[in-house]
Amino acid sequence: MKHLLVAAVTALFFNLATAVEVAGVKFDDKTRLGPGELVVNGAGLRKKAVFKVYAMALYLPEKSGDAAAVLAAKGGKRISISLLRDLSAQQFVEALQEGVANNHSEVEMANLKDRLKQFSDTLLAAGEPKTGTSVFIDWLPETGTRLTVNGQVKGKDLAGDDFYKALLKIWLGNKPVQDDLKQALLGKAS
């Protein structure tokens, strides 16, 4: 019995010691997605002016510090966002749409248009994201991009890895929403 207790306490300490914390939000060092396990690649803080907007983490099958390699990587992926302030659903959607548009040509945007509208409509239908709201944007190779808000799957999965890559480019593209956040997600936080 004593050995089990020591093992449990050691495991708990190990998990706490390896969790990543950003602005008071703890992200696990590993997570399960579908049949596989993902590791936290990096985590960072999205700021707008002086305001902390959200903390986020990027989970991948294996760590990578190269944005192009992350975008090309096969297997499941997760973007985990925890809101640090209240936003309107419209603000959240407009920020995502702007981030996608900033990293794609008109031709690419035309190809993404219908899925981006579906994704945006699903976010709007999910309601106002308040402080503490948890958002997962997952890539499941078998089914597509899945949106989960506060543990509830929203809408239907959207096919095409090009769509998930388009979302990733909001933070990892050539024109990321915030340069230091891109570096943090790539595990290069200063």
Secondary structure, 3 states (H helix, E strand, C coil): CHHHHHHHHHHHHHHHHHCEEECCEEECCEEEECCEEEEEEEEEEEEECCEEEEEEEEEECCCCCCHHHHHHCCCCEEEEEEECCCCCHHHHHHHHHHHHHHCCCHHHHHHHHHHHHHHHHHHHHCCCCCCCCEEEEEEECCCEEEEEECCEEEEEEECCHHHHHHHHHHHHCCCCCCHHHHHHHCCCCC
